[in-house]
Amino acid sequence: MSEPATERRSRPSLPGPPAAPVAVCALTGLLLLLALAGAGGSVLIACSAASAVALAALGVRCGSATALVVAGALAATAVLGVVGLSLGRRASTAGSAGHPFPLVVGLPLQQAEALFQRHGPVHFVIRRVAYGARGTVLHATGYSPDGTYTPGSTITLVVGTRPPSTPAAR
């Protein structure tokens, strides 16, 4: 008689974690760490774009809808980042040669005009209104979004015209 044959069974190997979710977590974590470390906008945009390309390729290869959705979100983030940086550069005032807009509300008109003209000639539009003390600046406009003005700017001053009140006769 022969002995019963013992079957040698190999242990089934446990499948490793799916590549797409691991890549999504790893790349998202990397971007978060870069942002927390204070990386500049250009670096974050470049990393977002590279991550989007890598996740899109992995999503197509593995058939993972999650990876494709995250890749799309990263690509959209990169595009919005580029737009934001572009608009930020346009709004930047680092190269502006403007002077701070003086606080002239409540001052006599002549004193307000002198404050504006100390940095060069400007054009004035004087609007007189039927309220406020005579000859006193009530409102001033003509400054840039950064709160400055330059020589040659057009400054609008709203000036009161009411005469000073006199005490009533007793």
C-alpha positions as CSV (number, residue, x, y, z in Angstrom):
1,M,0.0,0.0,0.0
2,S,1.1,3.3,-0.7
3,E,1.0,6.2,1.5
4,P,-1.5,8.9,0.8
5,A,0.0,11.6,-1.3
6,T,0.2,14.8,0.5
7,E,-0.7,17.7,-1.6
8,R,1.5,20.6,-1.4
9,R,-0.5,23.6,-1.7
10,S,1.1,26.9,-2.2
11,R,-0.3,29.7,-0.2
12,P,-2.1,32.1,-2.4
13,S,-0.2,35.3,-2.5
14,L,-2.1,38.3,-1.2
15,P,-2.6,40.9,-3.9
16,G,-0.7,44.1,-3.4
17,P,-2.6,47.3,-3.0
18,P,-4.0,48.5,-6.3
19,A,-1.6,50.9,-8.1
20,A,-4.1,53.6,-8.9
21,P,-5.3,54.4,-5.3
22,V,-1.8,54.3,-4.0
23,A,-0.6,56.7,-6.7
24,V,-3.5,59.0,-6.0
25,C,-2.7,59.1,-2.3
26,A,1.0,59.4,-2.9
27,L,0.8,62.2,-5.4
28,T,-1.8,64.1,-3.5
29,G,0.3,63.8,-0.3
30,L,3.4,65.0,-2.2
31,L,1.5,68.1,-3.4
32,L,0.2,68.8,0.1
33,L,3.7,68.5,1.6
34,L,5.1,70.9,-1.1
35,A,2.4,73.4,-0.3
36,L,3.0,73.2,3.4
37,A,6.7,73.6,2.8
38,G,6.0,76.9,1.1
39,A,6.8,75.9,-2.4
40,G,6.1,78.7,-5.0
41,G,3.1,78.7,-7.2
42,S,5.1,77.7,-10.3
43,V,6.5,74.6,-8.6
44,L,3.0,73.6,-7.4
45,I,1.6,74.1,-10.9
46,A,4.3,72.0,-12.5
47,C,3.9,69.2,-9.9
48,S,0.1,69.3,-10.4
49,A,0.5,69.0,-14.2
50,A,3.1,66.2,-13.9
51,S,0.9,64.4,-11.4
52,A,-2.2,64.8,-13.7
53,V,-0.3,63.2,-16.6
54,A,1.0,60.3,-14.5
55,L,-2.4,59.6,-13.0
56,A,-4.1,59.8,-16.4
57,A,-1.7,57.3,-17.8
58,L,-2.1,55.0,-14.8
59,G,-5.9,55.4,-14.9
60,V,-6.0,54.4,-18.6
61,R,-3.6,51.5,-18.0
62,C,-5.4,50.1,-15.0
63,G,-8.9,51.2,-16.0
64,S,-9.3,53.2,-12.8
65,A,-12.0,55.9,-13.0
66,T,-10.9,57.3,-9.7
67,A,-7.4,58.0,-11.1
68,L,-8.8,59.6,-14.2
69,V,-11.1,61.9,-12.1
70,V,-8.3,62.9,-9.8
71,A,-6.0,63.5,-12.9
72,G,-8.7,65.7,-14.4
73,A,-9.0,67.7,-11.1
74,L,-5.2,68.1,-10.9
75,A,-5.1,69.3,-14.6
76,A,-7.9,71.8,-13.9
77,T,-6.0,73.0,-10.8
78,A,-2.9,73.5,-12.8
79,V,-4.7,75.5,-15.4
80,L,-6.4,77.6,-12.8
81,G,-3.1,78.1,-11.1
82,V,-1.5,79.4,-14.3
83,V,-4.5,81.8,-14.9
84,G,-4.2,83.0,-11.3
85,L,-0.4,83.6,-11.6
86,S,-1.0,85.4,-14.9
87,L,-3.6,87.7,-13.4
88,G,-1.5,88.3,-10.3
89,R,1.4,89.4,-12.4
90,R,-0.8,91.9,-14.2
91,A,-2.2,93.3,-10.9
92,S,1.3,93.5,-9.4
93,T,2.3,96.9,-8.4
94,A,6.0,96.2,-7.8
95,G,7.1,98.2,-10.8
96,S,4.6,101.0,-10.2
97,A,5.9,104.5,-9.9
98,G,2.8,105.8,-8.2
99,H,2.6,107.9,-5.1
100,P,0.3,107.1,-2.1
101,F,-3.1,108.9,-2.6
102,P,-3.2,111.5,0.2
103,L,-6.0,111.7,2.7
104,V,-7.7,114.9,1.8
105,V,-11.3,114.5,3.0
106,G,-12.0,117.3,5.4
107,L,-9.2,119.6,4.2
108,P,-9.8,122.9,2.4
109,L,-9.7,122.6,-1.4
110,Q,-6.5,124.6,-1.8
111,Q,-4.6,122.5,0.7
112,A,-5.9,119.3,-0.9
113,E,-4.7,120.4,-4.4
114,A,-1.3,121.3,-3.0
115,L,-0.9,117.8,-1.6
116,F,-1.6,116.2,-4.9
117,Q,0.7,118.5,-6.9
118,R,3.8,117.9,-4.8
119,H,4.7,114.9,-6.9
120,G,4.0,116.5,-10.2
121,P,1.1,118.1,-12.1
122,V,-2.3,116.4,-12.0
123,H,-5.7,117.3,-13.6
124,F,-8.5,118.2,-11.2
125,V,-12.2,117.9,-11.7
126,I,-13.9,119.8,-9.0
127,R,-17.6,118.9,-8.3
128,R,-19.4,121.3,-6.0
129,V,-22.4,119.9,-4.1
130,A,-25.1,121.6,-2.1
131,Y,-24.1,120.0,1.2
132,G,-21.0,120.0,3.3
133,A,-19.0,123.0,4.6
134,R,-18.0,125.5,1.9
135,G,-14.6,124.8,0.3
136,T,-14.1,121.5,2.2
137,V,-13.2,118.3,0.3
138,L,-15.9,115.7,1.0
139,H,-14.8,113.0,-1.3
140,A,-11.8,112.3,-3.6
141,T,-11.3,109.7,-6.4
142,G,-8.8,109.0,-9.1
143,Y,-6.4,106.6,-7.5
144,S,-5.3,103.3,-8.9
145,P,-6.4,99.9,-7.5
146,D,-3.2,99.9,-5.4
147,G,-4.1,103.2,-3.8
148,T,-1.6,105.3,-5.7
149,Y,-1.7,108.1,-8.3
150,T,0.8,109.4,-10.8
151,P,1.6,112.8,-12.3
152,G,-0.9,113.4,-15.0
153,S,-3.7,111.5,-13.2
154,T,-7.2,113.0,-13.2
155,I,-8.3,113.6,-9.6
156,T,-12.0,114.3,-8.9
157,L,-12.7,116.3,-5.7
158,V,-16.2,116.7,-4.4
159,V,-16.4,120.0,-2.5
160,G,-19.1,121.4,-0.2
161,T,-20.8,124.7,-0.8
162,R,-22.9,125.4,2.3
163,P,-22.0,128.6,4.1
164,P,-20.9,128.2,7.7
165,S,-23.9,128.3,10.0
166,T,-24.4,131.5,12.1
167,P,-25.7,131.4,15.6
168,A,-29.4,132.3,15.8
169,A,-30.3,135.7,17.1
170,R,-31.7,135.7,20.6
